Amino acid sequence: RQRMFSMFASSRRDMVIAPGFERAAEDAENLERVLLESGEVNLARELGDFRHLMADQPFTMVVVGEGKRGKSSLVNALLGGEYSPVRESVPETAAVARFSWGREFKGRVRFLTDDECARLVECFREQGGDGELCERIEVMRRELPPRADEVLDSPERLRSFLSASEKGSMFASRVEAELPSDILKHGLVLVDTPGLNATDPVQNYLAFEECLAADCLLFVMDARRPESSSEQELLRQLARSGRAAAVIGVVTGVDRLNEKESRREAVNRARMLMDTASSCGMKVLGLLEVNAREAMEQRCAKNRRSGGQGFDYFFAYERVNE
């Protein structure tokens, strides 16, 4: 799969450059732009990766898994507030959402630019992708005016935009939110993603790009089916990319299994998937059982509680990486 990491890499206005590297970062970005315009995608990608080494970068943790695994509930529990949309029956998160520290809530949407749309079409065609999809993106480029960043002034507006019922989210490159959550105070950036089986291939691809840029993946699995084909394929793609991150396996829904033997079997199957991740070169940091919905309810309640058994591990891990 042709990577597009450089294409969606942050520009200098989004990055905090380490002291002493400002001029070098500016020159690298200008050269990267020239390479992209001339079609030298691989060289531009390598230069974009090098440019990121000059930034004061946070520790990025990406929550990934199929739809309806409890990813957004887990994100809300970690943040201690309801920021990602949750719906009981169908997958709800429709765009990539990045959460970072801020003294007060600030949200914005970055929409796909004309250039990004053009490169998406080029990439899908190179992969022999859906011709109808490429045509839709081309129509979007021609007929829709460029969209400036949209400000999201409240958590409610953020949840509304991220909802699958919000049609504008299909044009979003990513949604960014700053908020005063304790877990983000020391440089952690938490990323929620649409399900791996999302119906929108563009958001699927953008979610994959977030995985490529992650320092750690929270790999969320359902106890009833912890080793789906799309989850195994993601591990294979990450292995082929050469950007193997650390990974924490999270098994949700164990409480829904009635028999103790069924629970043990589900955890063992999830452990096999983590073994696959390890064989792909990823560092497996642990495998946890978490009731994501219960953890969200406890952590978002007025009288906040711990989040349930196994949940405190995340905070212990975050403290170790401060």
Residue pairs with C-beta under 8 A, 6 or more apart in sequence:
1 127
1 208
1 237
1 240
1 241
2 41
2 123
2 126
2 127
3 45
3 209
3 212
3 241
4 45
4 119
4 120
4 123
4 205
4 209
5 45
5 48
5 49
5 209
5 212
5 213
6 32
6 36
6 41
6 44
6 45
6 47
6 48
6 49
7 36
7 41
7 44
7 116
7 119
8 116
8 173
8 174
8 206
8 209
9 48
9 51
9 52
10 52
10 55
11 29
12 25
12 26
12 29
15 25
15 52
15 55
16 55
16 56
17 25
17 54
17 55
17 56
18 54
18 55
18 56
21 54
24 54
25 51
25 54
25 55
28 47
28 50
28 51
28 54
29 51
31 47
32 44
32 47
32 48
32 51
35 41
35 43
35 44
35 47
36 44
36 119
58 100
58 187
58 188
58 189
59 187
59 188
59 189
59 215
59 216
59 321
60 188
60 189
60 191
60 213
60 214
60 215
60 216
61 188
61 189
61 190
61 191
61 214
61 215
61 216
61 217
61 218
62 191
62 193
62 210
62 211
62 213
62 214
62 216
62 217
62 218
62 245
63 71
63 74
63 75
63 190
63 191
63 192
63 193
63 217
63 218
63 220
64 71
64 193
64 196
64 207
64 210
64 211
64 217
64 218
64 219
64 220
64 234
65 71
65 195
65 196
65 219
65 220
65 221
65 231
66 195
66 196
66 197
66 222
66 228
66 230
66 231
67 90
67 91
67 194
67 195
67 196
67 197
67 198
68 90
68 91
68 195
68 222
69 195
69 220
69 221
69 222
69 252
70 220
70 222
70 252
70 253
70 290
70 292
70 293
71 84
71 93
71 192
71 193
71 195
71 218
71 220
71 292
72 84
72 85
72 86
72 92
72 93
72 192
73 86
73 292
73 293
73 295
73 296
74 218
74 220
74 250
74 252
74 290
74 292
74 295
74 296
75 83
75 84
75 97
75 99
75 190
75 192
76 82
76 83
76 84
76 86
76 296
76 299
76 300
77 292
77 295
77 296
77 298
77 299
77 300
77 307
77 311
78 181
78 183
78 190
78 299
78 314
79 99
79 179
79 181
79 183
79 184
79 190
80 181
80 182
80 183
80 299
80 300
80 304
81 155
81 179
81 181
81 300
82 155
82 159
82 296
82 300
83 97
83 99
83 155
83 158
83 159
83 177
83 179
84 93
84 97
84 159
84 162
84 192
85 92
85 93
85 159
85 160
85 162
85 163
85 164
86 92
86 296
87 163
87 164
90 164
91 164
91 194
91 195
91 197
91 198
92 162
92 163
92 164
93 162
93 163
93 164
93 192
93 193
93 194
93 195
94 162
94 163
94 164
94 166
94 169
94 170
94 194
94 198
94 200
94 203
95 161
95 162
95 169
95 170
95 172
95 174
95 175
95 194
95 203
95 206
96 172
96 173
96 174
96 175
96 191
96 192
96 193
96 194
96 203
96 206
96 207
96 210
97 158
97 162
97 174
97 175
97 176
97 177
97 191
97 192
97 193
98 174
98 175
98 176
98 177
98 189
98 190
98 191
98 210
99 177
99 178
99 179
99 181
99 184
99 189
99 190
99 191
99 192
100 176
100 177
100 178
100 184
100 189
100 190
101 178
101 179
101 180
101 181
101 184
101 185
101 187
101 188
102 178
102 179
102 180
103 180
104 178
104 179
104 180
105 154
105 155
105 177
105 178
105 179
105 180
106 177
106 178
106 179
107 151
107 152
107 153
107 154
107 155
107 157
107 158
107 175
107 176
107 177
107 178
108 149
108 150
108 151
108 152
108 175
108 176
108 177
109 149
109 150
109 152
109 161
109 168
109 172
109 174
109 175
109 176
110 149
110 172
110 173
110 174
110 175
110 176
111 146
111 147
111 148
111 149
111 150
111 171
111 172
111 173
112 120
112 171
112 172
112 173
112 202
113 146
113 173
114 141
114 146
116 173
117 137
117 138
117 140
117 141
118 141
120 137
120 202
120 205
121 134
121 137
121 138
121 141
123 129
123 205
124 130
124 133
124 134
124 137
124 201
125 134
129 201
130 201
133 201
133 202
137 202
140 171
144 171
147 171
150 161
150 168
152 158
152 161
152 175
152 177
155 179
158 175
158 177
160 166
161 168
161 169
161 172
161 175
162 169
162 175
162 192
163 169
169 175
169 203
170 200
170 202
170 203
173 206
174 206
174 210
183 190
183 314
183 315
183 318
184 190
186 318
186 322
187 322
188 318
188 321
191 210
191 214
193 207
193 210
193 211
194 200
194 203
194 204
194 207
196 204
196 207
196 228
196 230
196 231
196 234
197 228
197 230
198 204
198 207
208 234
208 237
211 217
211 234
211 238
211 245
212 238
212 241
212 243
213 243
214 245
215 245
215 246
216 245
216 246
216 247
216 248
216 285
217 245
217 246
217 247
217 248
217 282
218 247
218 248
218 250
219 231
219 247
219 248
219 249
219 250
219 273
219 274
219 277
220 250
220 252
220 292
221 227
221 231
221 249
221 250
221 251
221 252
221 270
221 273
222 251
222 252
222 253
223 251
223 252
223 253
223 254
223 256
223 257
223 263
223 266
223 267
223 270
223 289
224 253
224 256
224 257
224 266
226 251
226 266
226 269
226 270
226 273
227 269
227 270
227 272
227 273
231 273
232 273
232 276
235 273
235 276
235 277
235 280
235 282
236 280
238 244
238 245
238 280
238 282
239 280
239 281
239 282
244 280
244 281
244 282
244 283
245 282
245 283
246 282
246 283
246 284
246 285
247 274
247 277
247 282
247 283
247 284
247 285
248 284
248 285
248 286
248 287
248 288
248 317
249 270
249 271
249 273
249 274
249 277
249 284
249 286
249 287
249 288
250 287
250 288
250 290
250 292
251 266
251 267
251 270
251 287
251 288
251 289
251 290
252 289
252 290
252 291
252 292
253 291
254 263
254 266
254 267
254 289
254 291
255 291
255 294
257 263
257 266
267 287
267 289
270 287
271 287
274 284
274 287
275 284
277 284
278 284
285 317
286 313
286 317
288 310
288 313
289 309
289 310
290 308
290 310
290 311
291 308
294 307
294 308
295 307
295 308
295 311
298 304
298 305
298 306
298 307
298 308
299 305
299 307
299 311
306 312
